[in-house]
Amino acid sequence: MQKYTYEGPVVIFGRCIEHHWYGSTYAVSEKKARANLEYQYKKQTGKSPQSKVELPGKVTLIE
């Protein structure tokens, strides 16, 4: 597994609700890392699992 980080805005239902959020996760691919980070944000902020959270910025691979 590789470590991925995200630093940037968070959008829910098309509206930016946080301009700067940081998260990191371990995953086998960037796609899975993005899903993990979205889930992590939902858990940290108490959002419903059905919330449409988007991370429009770049997910970065840490080598």
TIVEX-972948 format. One record per atom (N, C-alpha, C, O): residue number from 1; chain; atom name; x negated, y, z. Coordinates in pm, whole numbers. Example, Ala and Ser with C-alpha at 12.3 -4.5 7.8 and 13.67 -1.06 7.14 Angstrom:
2
1, A, N, -1319, -569, 780 $
1, A, CA, -1230, -450, 780 $
1, A, C, -1320, -330, 780 $
1, A, O, -1424, -332, 846 $
2, A, N, -1285, -225, 708 $
2, A, CA, -1367, -106, 714 $
2, A, C, -1290, 3, 787 $
2, A, O, -1341, 114, 804 $
// end
This chain:
63
1, A, N, -83, -118, 0 $
1, A, CA, 0, 0, 0 $
1, A, C, -88, 124, 0 $
1, A, O, -202, 123, 46 $
2, A, N, -30, 230, -53 $
2, A, CA, -102, 356, -62 $
2, A, C, -27, 463, 16 $
2, A, O, 95, 454, 35 $
3, A, N, -101, 564, 61 $
3, A, CA, -39, 672, 137 $
3, A, C, -1, 786, 43 $
3, A, O, -80, 828, -41 $
4, A, N, 122, 834, 60 $
4, A, CA, 174, 945, -18 $
4, A, C, 218, 1056, 77 $
4, A, O, 263, 1029, 189 $
5, A, N, 206, 1180, 32 $
5, A, CA, 254, 1294, 110 $
5, A, C, 341, 1383, 23 $
5, A, O, 333, 1382, -100 $
6, A, N, 424, 1460, 90 $
6, A, CA, 507, 1558, 22 $
6, A, C, 505, 1686, 105 $
6, A, O, 519, 1683, 227 $
7, A, N, 487, 1798, 37 $
7, A, CA, 493, 1927, 102 $
7, A, C, 564, 2022, 6 $
7, A, O, 512, 2056, -100 $
8, A, N, 684, 2065, 46 $
8, A, CA, 759, 2153, -42 $
8, A, C, 904, 2166, 0 $
8, A, O, 939, 2136, 114 $
9, A, N, 988, 2212, -92 $
9, A, CA, 1129, 2239, -60 $
9, A, C, 1213, 2111, -52 $
9, A, O, 1177, 2007, -106 $
10, A, N, 1326, 2124, 16 $
10, A, CA, 1425, 2016, 26 $
10, A, C, 1557, 2071, -24 $
10, A, O, 1601, 2178, 18 $
11, A, N, 1621, 1998, -114 $
11, A, CA, 1748, 2039, -173 $
11, A, C, 1854, 1935, -139 $
11, A, O, 1832, 1815, -155 $
12, A, N, 1968, 1983, -92 $
12, A, CA, 2082, 1894, -63 $
12, A, C, 2202, 1945, -141 $
12, A, O, 2240, 2062, -130 $
13, A, N, 2261, 1857, -221 $
13, A, CA, 2376, 1890, -305 $
13, A, C, 2349, 2017, -387 $
13, A, O, 2437, 2102, -401 $
14, A, N, 2229, 2028, -442 $
14, A, CA, 2195, 2137, -530 $
14, A, C, 2157, 2268, -463 $
14, A, O, 2133, 2367, -532 $
15, A, N, 2151, 2271, -331 $
15, A, CA, 2119, 2394, -257 $
15, A, C, 1993, 2374, -173 $
15, A, O, 1984, 2277, -99 $
16, A, N, 1899, 2465, -185 $
16, A, CA, 1775, 2457, -108 $
16, A, C, 1807, 2487, 38 $
16, A, O, 1852, 2597, 71 $
17, A, N, 1783, 2391, 126 $
17, A, CA, 1812, 2413, 268 $
17, A, C, 1686, 2428, 352 $
17, A, O, 1692, 2473, 466 $
18, A, N, 1573, 2391, 294 $
18, A, CA, 1446, 2409, 364 $
18, A, C, 1339, 2438, 260 $
18, A, O, 1322, 2364, 163 $
19, A, N, 1267, 2546, 282 $
19, A, CA, 1168, 2588, 182 $
19, A, C, 1034, 2517, 196 $
19, A, O, 959, 2507, 99 $
20, A, N, 1004, 2468, 315 $
20, A, CA, 875, 2404, 335 $
20, A, C, 888, 2290, 435 $
20, A, O, 903, 2314, 555 $
21, A, N, 882, 2168, 386 $
21, A, CA, 888, 2049, 471 $
21, A, C, 771, 1960, 436 $
21, A, O, 732, 1951, 320 $
22, A, N, 713, 1894, 536 $
22, A, CA, 600, 1804, 515 $
22, A, C, 637, 1665, 564 $
22, A, O, 694, 1650, 672 $
23, A, N, 603, 1564, 484 $
23, A, CA, 625, 1426, 524 $
23, A, C, 520, 1337, 459 $
23, A, O, 461, 1372, 357 $
24, A, N, 497, 1222, 520 $
24, A, CA, 403, 1125, 462 $
24, A, C, 457, 985, 485 $
24, A, O, 532, 960, 578 $
25, A, N, 416, 893, 397 $
25, A, CA, 463, 756, 404 $
25, A, C, 366, 664, 330 $
25, A, O, 283, 709, 251 $
26, A, N, 378, 537, 357 $
26, A, CA, 303, 435, 283 $
26, A, C, 401, 362, 193 $
26, A, O, 510, 324, 237 $
27, A, N, 363, 341, 68 $
27, A, CA, 452, 274, -27 $
27, A, C, 369, 212, -140 $
27, A, O, 251, 241, -156 $
28, A, N, 435, 125, -218 $
28, A, CA, 367, 57, -329 $
28, A, C, 371, 139, -457 $
28, A, O, 293, 113, -549 $
29, A, N, 461, 239, -466 $
29, A, CA, 470, 322, -586 $
29, A, C, 518, 462, -548 $
29, A, O, 568, 484, -438 $
30, A, N, 501, 555, -640 $
30, A, CA, 547, 692, -614 $
30, A, C, 700, 697, -603 $
30, A, O, 754, 773, -522 $
31, A, N, 767, 618, -682 $
31, A, CA, 914, 615, -678 $
31, A, C, 963, 568, -540 $
31, A, O, 1056, 627, -485 $
32, A, N, 902, 465, -488 $
32, A, CA, 940, 414, -355 $
32, A, C, 902, 513, -247 $
32, A, O, 974, 529, -149 $
33, A, N, 787, 580, -263 $
33, A, CA, 744, 681, -167 $
33, A, C, 845, 795, -160 $
33, A, O, 879, 841, -51 $
34, A, N, 894, 841, -275 $
34, A, CA, 992, 949, -279 $
34, A, C, 1120, 907, -206 $
34, A, O, 1178, 985, -130 $
35, A, N, 1164, 783, -230 $
35, A, CA, 1284, 733, -161 $
35, A, C, 1260, 726, -10 $
35, A, O, 1349, 762, 68 $
36, A, N, 1143, 682, 31 $
36, A, CA, 1109, 675, 173 $
36, A, C, 1109, 813, 237 $
36, A, O, 1160, 831, 348 $
37, A, N, 1053, 911, 167 $
37, A, CA, 1046, 1047, 220 $
37, A, C, 1184, 1110, 230 $
37, A, O, 1212, 1181, 326 $
38, A, N, 1270, 1084, 133 $
38, A, CA, 1407, 1135, 139 $
38, A, C, 1480, 1074, 259 $
38, A, O, 1551, 1145, 331 $
39, A, N, 1461, 945, 281 $
39, A, CA, 1523, 877, 395 $
39, A, C, 1467, 934, 526 $
39, A, O, 1542, 958, 621 $
40, A, N, 1335, 955, 530 $
40, A, CA, 1269, 1010, 648 $
40, A, C, 1327, 1147, 682 $
40, A, O, 1353, 1176, 799 $
41, A, N, 1348, 1231, 582 $
41, A, CA, 1405, 1363, 606 $
41, A, C, 1546, 1351, 664 $
41, A, O, 1582, 1422, 758 $
42, A, N, 1626, 1262, 607 $
42, A, CA, 1763, 1243, 657 $
42, A, C, 1762, 1202, 804 $
42, A, O, 1841, 1253, 883 $
43, A, N, 1675, 1110, 841 $
43, A, CA, 1667, 1063, 979 $
43, A, C, 1621, 1175, 1073 $
43, A, O, 1676, 1192, 1182 $
44, A, N, 1521, 1251, 1032 $
44, A, CA, 1467, 1358, 1116 $
44, A, C, 1568, 1469, 1141 $
44, A, O, 1569, 1528, 1249 $
45, A, N, 1652, 1496, 1044 $
45, A, CA, 1747, 1607, 1056 $
45, A, C, 1889, 1564, 1089 $
45, A, O, 1978, 1648, 1100 $
46, A, N, 1911, 1433, 1105 $
46, A, CA, 2043, 1384, 1142 $
46, A, C, 2146, 1390, 1031 $
46, A, O, 2266, 1394, 1057 $
47, A, N, 2100, 1390, 908 $
47, A, CA, 2191, 1393, 793 $
47, A, C, 2252, 1253, 771 $
47, A, O, 2194, 1152, 810 $
48, A, N, 2367, 1252, 709 $
48, A, CA, 2434, 1127, 675 $
48, A, C, 2353, 1051, 569 $
48, A, O, 2291, 1114, 483 $
49, A, N, 2353, 918, 574 $
49, A, CA, 2283, 840, 471 $
49, A, C, 2338, 866, 330 $
49, A, O, 2268, 842, 232 $
50, A, N, 2460, 915, 320 $
50, A, CA, 2519, 943, 189 $
50, A, C, 2482, 1082, 136 $
50, A, O, 2516, 1115, 22 $
51, A, N, 2414, 1162, 216 $
51, A, CA, 2372, 1296, 172 $
51, A, C, 2280, 1284, 52 $
51, A, O, 2194, 1196, 46 $
52, A, N, 2298, 1373, -43 $
52, A, CA, 2217, 1374, -165 $
52, A, C, 2096, 1464, -142 $
52, A, O, 2099, 1583, -174 $
53, A, N, 1990, 1406, -85 $
53, A, CA, 1867, 1481, -57 $
53, A, C, 1773, 1465, -176 $
53, A, O, 1751, 1355, -225 $
54, A, N, 1719, 1577, -221 $
54, A, CA, 1622, 1575, -332 $
54, A, C, 1496, 1648, -288 $
54, A, O, 1502, 1750, -219 $
55, A, N, 1382, 1595, -330 $
55, A, CA, 1253, 1658, -306 $
55, A, C, 1199, 1697, -443 $
55, A, O, 1136, 1616, -510 $
56, A, N, 1224, 1821, -487 $
56, A, CA, 1190, 1860, -624 $
56, A, C, 1040, 1880, -649 $
56, A, O, 997, 1887, -764 $
57, A, N, 961, 1888, -543 $
57, A, CA, 817, 1908, -559 $
57, A, C, 744, 1778, -594 $
57, A, O, 806, 1676, -621 $
58, A, N, 612, 1786, -592 $
58, A, CA, 528, 1673, -628 $
58, A, C, 494, 1587, -506 $
58, A, O, 456, 1638, -401 $
59, A, N, 510, 1456, -522 $
59, A, CA, 465, 1361, -423 $
59, A, C, 321, 1327, -456 $
59, A, O, 291, 1285, -568 $
60, A, N, 231, 1345, -359 $
60, A, CA, 88, 1333, -383 $
60, A, C, 33, 1204, -324 $
60, A, O, 62, 1169, -209 $
61, A, N, -47, 1134, -403 $
61, A, CA, -117, 1013, -358 $
61, A, C, -243, 1053, -286 $
61, A, O, -324, 1129, -340 $
62, A, N, -261, 1003, -165 $
62, A, CA, -383, 1029, -86 $
62, A, C, -477, 911, -105 $
62, A, O, -442, 797, -77 $
63, A, N, -597, 940, -151 $
63, A, CA, -692, 832, -178 $
63, A, C, -789, 816, -65 $
63, A, O, -876, 730, -70 $
// end
